[in-house]
Amino acid sequence: MDRTSGTGARPLRADARRNHDRLLDTARTAFAERGTDTSLEDVARRAGVGIGTLYRHFPTRHALLSAVFQSEVDVLLARSRELLAAEQPCTALIEWLRAIITHAGVYRGLARALMSASGDASSALARCSEPMREAGDALLVRAREAGSVRADVTIADLMQLTNAIALAAEQSPDDPELADRLLALTYRGLKG
């Protein structure tokens, strides 16, 4: 495996790789505990490195978020490929959207960050979202071809709606059923 900083540069030295991995592990924990707007200075301090080291590896907050969430994105992409063979395409699409909402719920602030990044194609987080949009679009096309989704539904709209549901659920922690109710409304709306 080519172990680079993610910038297409040469492989990292062993100490730089350790710092990179420690920053990712620390950020993953901090984002889960305190949310994605956790101070990057705090992440660097908890990882035992200086803020300059963090910025050398991850020049922006979105670059760090993208790196932290890449393994979860890989799981969601694998799940979308499995769901392409499901007997009921619309149900498969909804199941995949539910998995995205569940993923976003692990990290407070992730849904908001994804919504803001969707308008900035140059953002590292938006680039991470492109494979997700492609995977979702394959599920959507299949559901549309089966006649179970309206023709005017786009994957961009569904991804924004999914992030909005995740954000609403995050803002209403005493209503654990909210995301499922909102997703059920989405399901009914998809059929028109």
C-alpha positions in Angstrom: 0.0 0.0 0.0 1.3 3.5 -0.9 1.2 5.3 2.4 1.1 9.0 1.5 -0.4 12.0 3.2 -3.3 11.8 0.8 -2.0 14.5 -1.4 -0.5 12.3 -4.1 2.9 13.0 -2.6 5.7 10.5 -1.9 5.2 7.9 0.8 5.5 9.2 4.4 8.4 8.4 6.6 7.6 6.1 9.5 7.4 8.9 12.1 5.2 11.0 9.8 2.9 8.0 9.2 2.6 7.4 13.0 1.7 11.1 13.4 -0.8 10.9 10.6 -2.4 7.7 12.0 -2.5 9.2 15.5 -4.1 12.4 14.3 -6.8 10.3 12.5 -7.5 8.2 15.6 -7.6 11.2 17.9 -9.8 13.2 15.5 -12.2 10.2 15.1 -12.6 10.0 18.9 -12.9 13.7 19.4 -15.5 14.1 16.6 -17.5 11.3 18.1 -17.3 12.7 21.6 -17.6 16.4 21.0 -18.6 16.9 17.4 -17.0 17.8 14.1 -16.4 21.4 15.1 -14.0 20.3 17.9 -11.0 22.6 18.0 -8.2 21.3 15.7 -5.7 22.6 18.2 -7.3 20.3 20.8 -7.1 17.4 18.3 -3.4 18.1 17.7 -2.6 18.5 21.4 -4.4 15.2 22.3 -2.5 13.5 19.5 0.7 14.7 21.0 1.7 16.8 18.0 1.8 20.5 17.1 -0.9 22.3 15.1 1.6 22.7 12.3 1.9 18.9 12.0 -1.8 18.6 11.9 -2.0 21.2 9.1 0.9 19.5 7.2 -1.2 16.3 7.0 -4.6 17.9 6.8 -4.5 21.5 5.4 -8.2 22.1 6.2 -10.9 20.9 8.6 -12.7 19.3 5.6 -9.6 17.4 4.6 -9.4 16.0 8.2 -13.1 15.1 8.2 -12.8 13.4 4.8 -9.9 11.3 6.0 -11.6 10.4 9.2 -14.8 9.3 7.5 -13.2 7.5 4.5 -13.5 4.0 6.1 -17.2 4.6 6.9 -17.7 5.8 3.4 -16.1 2.6 2.1 -18.6 0.6 4.1 -21.5 2.6 2.8 -20.3 2.2 -0.8 -20.0 -1.6 -0.3 -23.5 -1.7 1.1 -24.9 0.2 -1.9 -23.3 -2.4 -4.2 -25.0 -5.2 -2.2 -28.4 -3.4 -2.4 -28.2 -3.1 -6.2 -29.3 -6.8 -6.2 -32.3 -6.3 -3.9 -35.7 -7.4 -5.1 -37.4 -4.1 -4.2 -35.3 -1.2 -5.5 -37.1 1.5 -3.7 -36.8 -0.3 -0.4 -33.1 -0.8 -1.1 -32.7 2.9 -1.7 -34.4 3.8 1.5 -32.3 1.3 3.4 -29.1 2.8 2.1 -30.3 6.3 3.0 -31.1 5.1 6.5 -27.5 3.8 6.7 -26.2 7.2 5.8 -28.3 8.8 8.5 -27.1 6.3 11.0 -23.5 7.0 10.0 -23.9 10.8 10.3 -25.5 10.3 13.7 -22.2 9.0 15.1 -20.5 12.3 14.7 -22.3 15.4 15.9 -22.0 18.1 13.2 -21.2 15.8 10.3 -24.6 16.3 8.6 -24.1 20.1 8.8 -20.6 19.8 7.5 -21.8 17.6 4.6 -24.6 20.0 3.7 -22.2 23.0 3.7 -19.6 21.1 1.7 -22.1 20.1 -1.0 -21.9 23.6 -2.5 -18.1 23.6 -2.7 -16.8 21.1 -5.2 -13.2 21.9 -4.3 -13.8 20.9 -0.7 -12.1 17.6 0.4 -15.3 16.6 2.0 -17.3 17.2 -1.1 -14.8 15.1 -3.1 -15.4 12.3 -0.6 -19.1 12.7 -1.3 -18.9 12.2 -5.0 -18.6 8.4 -4.8 -21.5 8.4 -2.4 -23.6 10.4 -4.9 -22.7 7.9 -7.7 -23.6 4.9 -5.5 -26.9 6.5 -4.5 -27.7 7.4 -8.1 -27.3 3.8 -9.2 -29.8 2.8 -6.5 -32.1 5.7 -7.5 -32.0 4.8 -11.2 -32.8 1.2 -10.5 -35.8 2.3 -8.3 -36.9 4.8 -11.0 -36.7 2.1 -13.7 -38.8 -0.2 -11.6 -41.5 2.5 -11.5 -41.3 3.0 -7.8 -39.8 6.5 -7.7 -40.9 9.6 -9.4 -38.9 10.8 -12.4 -38.1 14.2 -11.0 -36.3 12.9 -7.9 -32.5 13.5 -8.0 -29.7 12.0 -6.0 -28.5 15.5 -5.0 -31.9 16.3 -3.5 -32.0 12.9 -1.7 -28.5 13.4 -0.3 -29.4 16.9 1.0 -32.6 15.6 2.4 -30.8 12.7 4.1 -28.3 15.1 5.7 -31.2 17.3 6.8 -32.9 14.3 8.5 -29.6 13.4 10.2 -29.3 17.0 11.4 -32.9 17.1 12.6 -32.3 13.9 14.5 -29.1 15.3 16.0 -31.0 18.4 17.2 -33.7 16.2 18.8 -31.9 13.6 20.9 -35.0 12.9 23.1 -36.9 11.8 20.0 -35.1 8.6 18.8 -37.8 7.8 16.3 -37.6 11.1 14.5 -35.2 10.0 11.7 -37.3 6.9 10.9 -40.5 9.0 10.8 -38.9 11.6 8.5 -37.5 8.8 6.3 -40.9 7.2 6.1 -42.3 10.6 4.9 -39.5 10.7 2.3 -40.4 7.2 1.2 -44.0 8.2 0.6 -42.9 11.4 -1.2 -40.6 9.4 -3.6 -43.6 7.5 -4.9 -45.5 10.7 -5.7 
